[in-house]
Amino acid sequence: MKWSELNDNWCPVARTLSVVGDRWTLLILRDCYLGKTKFEEFAQSGGMTRHILADRLKRLVEVGILERNAYSTAPKRYDYVLTAKGEELRPALTIMKEWGKKNLPIRRAAIES
């Protein structure tokens, strides 16, 4: 089944994953929660291509998780800010963060003297 076909799926988990279920979208949301709002900030932080970033931002705006507000007209530039709907996802990302810290700690090599 394709992600685009999940809009009519009965399962709310599947429908939610169709919107936020890829790593790039979750990293954009993480950055939003950390206060980033501009395309360039997301581009520098996430490591994704500009094309993927533009696509994911557009999708998040379309589903009402982010709102796009113009802050410059020449050239046209936008801020992307969380809506109330987007803020509702914060606890899910917080749980994922805490789970990762507990279960997937960073392994550092021992420092040799």
JOZISUL-V456713 format. One record per residue. N is the residue number from 1. SS is DSSP state (@ for helix, = for strand, . for the rest). NEAR is the number of other ideal C-beta (glycine too) atoms within 10 Angstrom. D_FIRST is the distance of its C-alpha to the first C-alpha in Angstrom with 1 decimal. Layout:
# JOZISUL-V456713
n=<N,N>
ss=<SS,SS>
near=<NEAR,NEAR>
d_first=<D_FIRST,D_FIRST>
This chain:
# JOZISUL-V456713
n=<1,2,3,4,5,6,7,8,9,10,11,12,13,14,15,16,17,18,19,20,21,22,23,24,25,26,27,28,29,30,31,32,33,34,35,36,37,38,39,40,41,42,43,44,45,46,47,48,49,50,51,52,53,54,55,56,57,58,59,60,61,62,63,64,65,66,67,68,69,70,71,72,73,74,75,76,77,78,79,80,81,82,83,84,85,86,87,88,89,90,91,92,93,94,95,96,97,98,99,100,101,102,103,104,105,106,107,108,109,110,111,112,113>
ss=<.,.,@,@,@,@,@,@,.,.,.,@,@,@,@,@,@,@,@,@,.,.,@,@,@,@,@,@,@,@,@,@,@,.,.,.,.,=,@,@,@,@,@,@,@,@,.,.,.,@,@,@,@,@,@,@,@,@,@,@,@,@,.,.,.,=,=,=,=,=,=,=,=,.,.,=,=,=,=,=,=,=,.,@,@,@,@,.,.,@,@,@,@,@,@,@,@,@,@,@,@,@,@,.,.,.,.,.,.,.,.,.,.>
near=<8,6,12,7,10,18,10,6,13,7,9,8,10,15,14,13,15,19,18,19,14,16,10,17,21,17,17,26,21,15,18,23,16,9,7,18,16,14,17,11,16,22,15,11,15,20,11,19,11,11,8,16,20,14,14,22,20,12,17,24,15,10,14,12,24,25,16,13,11,9,10,9,7,5,5,8,13,17,16,22,12,18,14,9,13,20,12,11,18,13,9,13,15,11,10,12,12,10,10,11,10,8,7,8,8,6,5,6,5,5,5,4,3>
d_first=<0.0,3.8,6.7,8.4,6.6,7.7,11.3,11.6,10.2,13.4,13.2,15.3,14.4,10.7,12.0,14.7,12.7,10.9,14.6,16.4,14.2,15.4,18.9,20.4,19.8,21.2,24.2,24.8,25.0,27.3,29.5,29.7,30.9,33.4,34.8,33.4,32.8,33.3,31.0,33.4,33.4,29.7,29.9,32.6,31.1,27.5,27.8,24.9,25.5,26.8,24.0,21.3,23.7,24.3,20.6,20.0,23.2,22.4,19.2,21.2,23.8,21.6,20.3,23.8,23.8,26.2,29.0,30.3,34.1,36.3,39.1,40.4,40.8,42.2,39.9,37.2,35.8,33.8,33.6,30.3,31.1,29.2,29.2,29.8,26.1,25.7,28.6,26.9,24.6,27.7,28.1,24.6,25.5,28.9,27.7,25.5,28.6,30.9,28.6,28.5,32.3,32.9,30.5,30.1,33.6,34.6,36.5,39.6,41.9,45.4,48.0,50.8,54.3>
